[in-house]
Amino acid sequence: MRILAIADNEEKALWDFFDKERLGEIDLIISCGDLHASYLEFLRTMLNAELLYVRGNHDHGYEEHAPEGCVCIEDRIFNFHGLRIMGLGGSMRYRDGLDMYTERQMASRVRKLRPMAEMTNGFDMLITHAPAKGYGDLEDRAHQGFAVFNELLDRYHPRYLLHGHVHKEYARFTREREHPSGAKIINCCGYVILEVGKEEYPAQGKTGSLLYDIVTNLKNR
């Protein structure tokens, strides 16, 4: 599966100088937040691929104009041809506003998702806006990561955590990191093309969770 992951910056290479042949075949687009709705709509249309997104701390414009034709995966686990994708957008709260959370508030969101994660027998990819604490975050309040993301990685061992929020121009930017849980952490600021092998996630309807697999197979008949 070939995934275009994007965050934070509308890249000229993907907009002003868009070239579908240069990008190649894209199966799925994932936005990790802080991007204009029109940018997401453009990529969804031009690449003719499903686009999933979480919200960044600057996406309050989505209240009036959510990205059309795109799927918000906030606080849910989305199944894309067997790939189980959990979405938890937003940043650490550093002022009043939408899509910002305290550590306790984010932990509450995670608790509400745990029954679903148990039913799906885990998940393969965690999509966030902010990083996990200690893995690509910064010391200032606005760019601190969430400790509860580390707990999710340690408990469910997904293959990937994709995030944004820490921009390429920041001095401590690193594109990829390894988490002790085995997850590959990727900062998707700008864009990244990710190749996910079939061996990295269960076949459709074969997660090992009897109820979830039955429901999934019925939906895809």
Residue frames as qw, qx, qy, qz and C-alpha x, y, z in Angstrom:
[[0.000, 0.888, 0.461, 0.000, 0.00, 0.00, 0.00],
 [0.439, 0.214, 0.011, 0.872, 1.39, 3.40, -1.00],
 [0.234, -0.829, -0.472, 0.188, 0.41, 6.27, 1.33],
 [0.270, 0.530, -0.030, 0.803, 0.92, 10.00, 0.89],
 [0.463, -0.655, -0.484, 0.350, 1.14, 11.49, 4.41],
 [0.225, 0.588, 0.083, 0.773, 0.93, 15.29, 4.77],
 [0.438, -0.709, -0.445, 0.327, 0.95, 17.90, 7.53],
 [0.376, -0.667, -0.119, 0.632, 1.42, 21.58, 8.38],
 [0.044, -0.547, 0.331, 0.767, 2.75, 23.04, 5.11],
 [0.737, 0.593, 0.266, -0.187, 1.00, 23.23, 1.74],
 [0.553, -0.334, 0.526, 0.553, 3.85, 22.07, -0.46],
 [0.358, 0.635, -0.263, -0.632, 4.33, 23.74, -3.86],
 [0.051, 0.271, -0.910, -0.310, 5.39, 20.37, -5.27],
 [0.121, 0.320, 0.935, -0.095, 1.94, 19.03, -4.42],
 [0.214, 0.750, 0.472, -0.410, -0.07, 22.10, -5.36],
 [0.211, 0.810, -0.186, -0.514, 1.48, 24.76, -7.63],
 [0.273, 0.544, -0.725, -0.323, 3.62, 22.19, -9.47],
 [0.774, -0.046, 0.548, -0.314, 1.47, 19.11, -9.03],
 [0.436, 0.445, -0.698, -0.354, 2.63, 16.18, -11.16],
 [0.894, -0.150, 0.206, -0.369, 0.71, 12.94, -10.74],
 [0.885, 0.346, -0.296, 0.095, 3.23, 10.93, -12.74],
 [0.245, 0.579, -0.590, 0.506, 6.09, 12.05, -10.49],
 [0.529, -0.384, 0.494, -0.574, 4.16, 11.00, -7.39],
 [0.210, 0.087, -0.965, -0.129, 3.15, 7.67, -8.85],
 [0.550, -0.416, -0.616, -0.380, 0.16, 5.60, -7.78],
 [0.113, -0.247, 0.586, -0.763, -1.18, 6.61, -4.37],
 [0.358, -0.330, -0.865, -0.121, -3.61, 4.29, -2.57],
 [0.412, -0.761, -0.487, 0.120, -4.37, 6.49, 0.45],
 [0.202, 0.576, -0.168, 0.774, -3.78, 10.07, 1.61],
 [0.559, -0.599, -0.506, 0.270, -3.46, 10.85, 5.32],
 [0.097, 0.724, -0.091, 0.677, -3.43, 14.38, 6.74],
 [0.567, -0.291, -0.574, 0.514, -1.95, 14.92, 10.20],
 [0.191, -0.837, -0.436, 0.269, -3.43, 18.41, 10.49],
 [0.168, -0.732, 0.048, 0.658, -2.93, 22.16, 10.04],
 [0.234, 0.008, 0.654, 0.719, -3.71, 22.20, 6.33],
 [0.392, 0.229, -0.023, -0.891, -6.29, 24.19, 4.37],
 [0.683, 0.280, 0.606, -0.297, -9.45, 22.33, 3.44],
 [0.620, 0.712, -0.107, -0.311, -8.98, 23.35, -0.19],
 [0.097, 0.618, -0.776, -0.086, -5.53, 21.69, -0.22],
 [0.432, -0.056, 0.881, -0.183, -6.97, 18.41, 1.02],
 [0.669, 0.531, 0.371, -0.364, -9.81, 18.61, -1.49],
 [0.416, 0.748, -0.423, -0.298, -7.36, 19.26, -4.31],
 [0.029, -0.435, 0.900, 0.025, -5.20, 16.24, -3.49],
 [0.555, 0.165, 0.751, -0.317, -8.25, 14.02, -2.95],
 [0.657, 0.645, 0.156, -0.357, -9.53, 14.95, -6.41],
 [0.370, 0.749, -0.505, -0.217, -6.27, 14.95, -8.36],
 [0.020, -0.393, 0.918, -0.051, -4.99, 11.67, -6.93],
 [0.753, -0.096, -0.382, -0.528, -8.43, 10.02, -6.86],
 [0.500, 0.025, -0.800, 0.331, -7.56, 8.40, -3.53],
 [0.541, -0.717, -0.437, -0.047, -9.35, 8.20, -0.18],
 [0.229, 0.503, -0.360, 0.752, -8.19, 10.99, 2.15],
 [0.625, -0.595, -0.491, 0.121, -8.33, 10.55, 5.93],
 [0.218, 0.578, -0.240, 0.749, -7.55, 13.40, 8.31],
 [0.465, -0.598, -0.510, 0.408, -7.21, 14.49, 11.90],
 [0.045, 0.950, 0.139, 0.274, -7.37, 18.11, 12.95],
 [0.547, 0.143, -0.316, 0.762, -4.40, 20.25, 13.93],
 [0.243, -0.576, -0.471, 0.622, -4.54, 23.09, 16.44],
 [0.045, 0.370, -0.151, -0.916, -4.99, 25.62, 13.59],
 [0.041, -0.193, -0.838, -0.509, -7.83, 23.84, 11.79],
 [0.189, 0.422, 0.584, -0.667, -10.68, 25.87, 13.33],
 [0.333, 0.321, -0.340, -0.819, -11.71, 26.79, 9.77],
 [0.187, -0.069, -0.952, -0.232, -13.02, 23.24, 9.40],
 [0.159, 0.390, 0.699, -0.578, -15.95, 24.30, 11.62],
 [0.421, 0.600, 0.077, -0.676, -17.31, 26.34, 8.71],
 [0.707, 0.548, -0.334, -0.298, -15.80, 24.39, 5.81],
 [0.726, -0.325, 0.603, 0.055, -14.71, 20.83, 6.48],
 [0.011, 0.410, -0.740, -0.534, -12.72, 19.22, 3.63],
 [0.791, 0.263, 0.085, -0.545, -15.31, 17.91, 1.20],
 [0.860, 0.340, -0.357, -0.128, -14.98, 14.30, 0.09],
 [0.327, 0.430, -0.734, 0.412, -12.52, 13.58, 2.90],
 [0.749, -0.434, -0.488, -0.111, -13.02, 11.46, 6.02],
 [0.198, -0.692, 0.453, -0.527, -12.38, 12.75, 9.55],
 [0.767, -0.066, -0.634, 0.078, -11.01, 9.92, 11.70],
 [0.120, -0.488, 0.490, -0.712, -10.95, 11.77, 15.03],
 [0.482, -0.216, 0.634, -0.564, -11.64, 9.45, 17.97],
 [0.912, 0.203, 0.134, -0.330, -12.22, 6.35, 15.86],
 [0.439, -0.318, 0.769, 0.340, -10.47, 3.39, 14.25],
 [0.636, 0.574, -0.109, -0.504, -10.90, 3.40, 10.48],
 [0.728, -0.072, 0.651, 0.202, -10.39, 0.21, 8.48],
 [0.437, 0.715, -0.298, -0.457, -8.82, 0.79, 5.07],
 [0.805, 0.359, -0.451, -0.144, -8.63, -2.54, 3.26],
 [0.878, -0.182, -0.383, 0.222, -7.49, -4.20, 6.48],
 [0.401, 0.248, -0.336, 0.815, -5.19, -1.41, 7.70],
 [0.399, -0.753, -0.517, 0.079, -6.55, -0.32, 11.10],
 [0.319, 0.387, -0.074, 0.862, -5.97, 3.42, 11.59],
 [0.348, -0.701, -0.528, 0.330, -6.63, 5.28, 14.86],
 [0.244, 0.612, 0.117, 0.743, -7.05, 9.08, 14.78],
 [0.455, -0.726, -0.370, 0.360, -6.32, 11.49, 17.65],
 [0.389, 0.618, 0.085, 0.677, -5.73, 15.06, 16.47],
 [0.330, -0.920, -0.095, -0.188, -5.02, 18.28, 18.32],
 [0.474, 0.462, -0.466, 0.587, -2.11, 19.68, 20.29],
 [0.423, -0.334, -0.593, 0.598, -1.22, 20.33, 23.91],
 [0.085, -0.907, -0.383, -0.154, -3.41, 23.15, 25.30],
 [0.506, -0.063, -0.144, 0.848, -1.38, 26.36, 25.53],
 [0.175, 0.072, 0.080, -0.979, -4.27, 28.86, 25.28],
 [0.549, 0.375, 0.571, -0.481, -8.02, 28.83, 24.87],
 [0.402, 0.458, -0.477, -0.633, -9.18, 27.49, 21.53],
 [0.936, 0.146, 0.028, -0.318, -10.36, 24.49, 19.57],
 [0.909, 0.310, -0.252, 0.121, -8.38, 21.28, 19.05],
 [0.223, 0.546, -0.619, 0.519, -6.13, 21.76, 22.08],
 [0.834, -0.400, -0.338, -0.173, -6.10, 19.42, 25.06],
 [0.359, -0.697, 0.569, -0.247, -4.48, 18.96, 28.42],
 [0.178, 0.288, -0.941, 0.002, -2.74, 15.65, 29.07],
 [0.332, 0.145, 0.801, -0.477, -5.74, 14.59, 31.15],
 [0.615, 0.481, 0.113, -0.614, -8.19, 15.46, 28.36],
 [0.496, 0.473, -0.655, -0.317, -6.21, 13.50, 25.79],
 [0.013, -0.154, 0.963, -0.219, -6.02, 10.55, 28.18],
 [0.515, 0.289, 0.549, -0.591, -9.81, 10.69, 28.48],
 [0.634, 0.513, -0.272, -0.511, -10.13, 10.50, 24.68],
 [0.300, 0.380, -0.873, -0.061, -7.83, 7.49, 24.65],
 [0.280, 0.005, 0.856, -0.434, -9.85, 5.72, 27.38],
 [0.640, 0.404, 0.262, -0.600, -13.01, 6.12, 25.31],
 [0.594, 0.539, -0.487, -0.347, -11.25, 4.51, 22.33],
 [0.154, -0.400, 0.897, -0.113, -9.92, 1.49, 24.22],
 [0.690, 0.185, 0.623, -0.318, -13.10, -0.63, 23.87],
 [0.705, 0.662, -0.068, -0.246, -12.89, -0.15, 20.11],
 [0.206, 0.683, -0.700, -0.016, -9.17, -0.98, 20.11],
 [0.437, -0.197, 0.850, -0.220, -9.91, -4.18, 22.01],
 [0.752, 0.404, 0.405, -0.328, -12.69, -5.08, 19.59],
 [0.632, 0.727, -0.232, -0.133, -10.45, -4.56, 16.55],
 [0.935, -0.159, 0.042, 0.315, -7.64, -6.52, 18.22],
 [0.481, -0.464, 0.162, 0.726, -5.45, -3.43, 18.22],
 [0.444, 0.876, 0.089, -0.162, -4.54, -1.11, 15.37],
 [0.831, 0.189, 0.167, 0.495, -1.72, -0.76, 12.88],
 [0.360, 0.367, 0.073, 0.854, -1.27, 2.98, 12.56],
 [0.226, -0.733, -0.452, 0.455, -1.78, 5.89, 14.98],
 [0.299, 0.557, 0.257, 0.731, -2.47, 9.26, 13.33],
 [0.340, -0.734, -0.367, 0.459, -1.99, 12.33, 15.51],
 [0.274, 0.916, -0.004, 0.293, -1.14, 15.98, 15.09],
 [0.272, -0.833, 0.443, -0.189, 1.13, 16.34, 18.12],
 [0.509, 0.371, -0.768, 0.113, 4.04, 13.96, 18.76],
 [0.812, -0.431, -0.386, 0.078, 4.36, 11.46, 21.58],
 [0.349, -0.909, 0.216, -0.066, 6.10, 12.94, 24.61],
 [0.565, -0.577, 0.539, 0.240, 9.86, 12.58, 24.27],
 [0.607, 0.116, 0.675, 0.404, 9.77, 11.52, 20.61],
 [0.309, 0.405, 0.465, 0.724, 10.03, 14.55, 18.37],
 [0.175, -0.904, -0.381, -0.085, 8.36, 17.12, 20.61],
 [0.324, 0.544, -0.225, 0.741, 9.86, 20.36, 21.93],
 [0.324, -0.188, -0.646, 0.664, 10.22, 21.91, 25.39],
 [0.219, -0.042, 0.069, -0.973, 7.80, 24.83, 24.90],
 [0.458, 0.200, 0.679, -0.537, 4.22, 24.19, 26.02],
 [0.628, 0.488, -0.063, -0.604, 2.73, 24.56, 22.54],
 [0.642, 0.464, -0.572, -0.212, 4.89, 21.80, 21.07],
 [0.318, -0.333, 0.838, -0.293, 5.04, 19.32, 23.92],
 [0.479, 0.009, -0.791, -0.380, 3.91, 15.80, 23.10],
 [0.749, -0.362, 0.054, -0.552, 1.38, 13.62, 24.90],
 [0.198, -0.400, 0.872, -0.201, 2.58, 10.93, 27.29],
 [0.735, 0.147, 0.525, -0.404, -0.58, 8.91, 26.71],
 [0.712, 0.574, -0.301, -0.269, 0.50, 8.29, 23.11],
 [0.153, 0.501, -0.842, 0.131, 3.48, 6.34, 24.49],
 [0.503, -0.054, 0.744, -0.437, 1.06, 4.25, 26.54],
 [0.792, 0.436, 0.102, -0.416, -0.94, 3.48, 23.39],
 [0.533, 0.610, -0.579, -0.092, 2.19, 2.40, 21.53],
 [0.068, -0.386, 0.874, -0.289, 3.37, 0.23, 24.42],
 [0.611, 0.075, 0.615, -0.493, -0.02, -1.45, 24.84],
 [0.783, 0.476, 0.278, -0.289, -1.01, -2.14, 21.23],
 [0.516, -0.331, 0.602, 0.512, 2.32, -2.14, 19.33],
 [0.619, 0.743, 0.196, -0.161, 1.15, -0.50, 16.09],
 [0.783, 0.214, 0.203, 0.547, 3.64, -0.39, 13.24],
 [0.322, 0.394, 0.122, 0.852, 3.50, 3.39, 12.80],
 [0.108, -0.779, -0.406, 0.465, 2.78, 6.70, 14.47],
 [0.363, 0.449, 0.315, 0.753, 2.35, 9.55, 11.97],
 [0.209, -0.797, -0.373, 0.426, 2.25, 13.12, 13.27],
 [0.376, 0.697, 0.115, 0.599, 2.97, 16.73, 12.35],
 [0.407, -0.890, -0.203, 0.019, 3.04, 19.94, 14.43],
 [0.503, -0.650, 0.296, 0.487, 6.86, 20.21, 14.69],
 [0.587, 0.794, 0.004, -0.158, 7.86, 21.94, 11.46],
 [0.872, 0.271, 0.006, 0.409, 10.84, 21.24, 9.24],
 [0.279, 0.755, -0.170, 0.568, 12.34, 24.68, 9.91],
 [0.622, -0.741, 0.167, -0.193, 12.61, 23.98, 13.65],
 [0.085, 0.716, -0.689, 0.072, 16.16, 23.20, 14.76],
 [0.386, -0.261, 0.857, -0.218, 15.31, 19.83, 16.32],
 [0.804, 0.309, -0.029, -0.507, 13.32, 18.43, 13.40],
 [0.188, -0.288, 0.924, 0.168, 13.89, 14.74, 12.69],
 [0.578, 0.101, -0.456, -0.669, 11.85, 12.92, 10.05],
 [0.845, -0.132, -0.477, -0.202, 11.90, 9.39, 11.50],
 [0.227, -0.523, 0.682, -0.458, 12.41, 7.89, 14.93],
 [0.584, -0.091, -0.803, -0.076, 12.10, 4.44, 16.45],
 [0.571, -0.540, 0.191, -0.588, 9.94, 3.94, 19.54],
 [0.181, -0.357, 0.885, -0.237, 10.86, 1.27, 22.14],
 [0.724, 0.187, 0.491, -0.448, 7.52, -0.43, 21.36],
 [0.529, 0.078, 0.735, 0.418, 8.76, -1.12, 17.84],
 [0.369, 0.833, 0.403, -0.084, 6.65, 1.57, 16.19],
 [0.468, 0.163, 0.224, 0.839, 8.21, 3.75, 13.51],
 [0.013, -0.810, -0.348, 0.471, 7.44, 7.41, 14.29],
 [0.441, 0.305, 0.410, 0.738, 7.30, 9.69, 11.24],
 [0.031, 0.627, 0.193, -0.754, 6.99, 13.48, 11.30],
 [0.481, 0.488, 0.649, 0.329, 4.92, 14.15, 8.17],
 [0.016, 0.800, 0.055, -0.598, 5.46, 17.93, 8.00],
 [0.203, 0.486, -0.567, -0.633, 5.32, 18.79, 4.30],
 [0.903, 0.147, -0.076, -0.396, 4.85, 15.34, 2.86],
 [0.281, -0.407, 0.868, 0.040, 6.14, 11.79, 3.04],
 [0.787, 0.175, -0.399, -0.437, 5.42, 8.82, 0.78],
 [0.454, -0.376, 0.752, -0.295, 5.15, 5.67, 2.84],
 [0.619, 0.163, -0.694, -0.329, 5.24, 2.14, 1.49],
 [0.583, -0.284, 0.587, -0.484, 3.34, -0.23, 3.77],
 [0.247, 0.206, -0.912, -0.257, 3.78, -3.91, 2.98],
 [0.720, -0.253, -0.410, -0.500, 0.92, -6.42, 3.14],
 [0.685, -0.113, -0.654, 0.301, 2.76, -8.24, 5.89],
 [0.151, 0.154, -0.409, 0.886, 2.50, -5.16, 8.13],
 [0.481, -0.007, 0.296, -0.826, -1.26, -5.41, 8.72],
 [0.487, 0.132, 0.851, -0.146, -3.91, -8.15, 8.74],
 [0.013, -0.210, -0.741, -0.638, -5.82, -9.16, 5.64],
 [0.424, -0.213, -0.068, -0.878, -9.29, -7.66, 5.45],
 [0.819, -0.263, -0.115, -0.496, -11.53, -9.39, 7.99],
 [0.890, -0.019, -0.408, 0.201, -8.71, -11.40, 9.55],
 [0.057, -0.750, 0.376, -0.542, -7.68, -9.44, 12.63],
 [0.378, 0.031, -0.855, 0.353, -8.24, -12.34, 15.00],
 [0.273, 0.110, 0.493, -0.819, -11.20, -10.57, 16.64],
 [0.186, 0.304, 0.922, 0.150, -14.18, -12.80, 15.86],
 [0.179, 0.761, 0.527, -0.332, -16.94, -10.19, 16.18],
 [0.054, 0.748, -0.206, -0.629, -15.05, -7.47, 14.33],
 [0.126, -0.228, 0.814, 0.520, -14.04, -9.83, 11.52],
 [0.232, 0.481, 0.845, 0.035, -17.63, -11.00, 11.05],
 [0.151, 0.841, 0.289, -0.433, -18.88, -7.39, 10.87],
 [0.052, -0.628, 0.462, 0.625, -16.08, -6.39, 8.48],
 [0.190, -0.005, 0.893, 0.408, -16.72, -9.30, 6.16],
 [0.229, 0.649, 0.716, -0.115, -20.48, -8.59, 6.10],
 [0.084, 0.829, 0.041, -0.551, -19.82, -4.93, 5.21],
 [0.008, -0.569, 0.600, 0.563, -17.59, -5.90, 2.31],
 [0.482, 0.235, 0.837, 0.108, -19.91, -8.43, 0.68]]
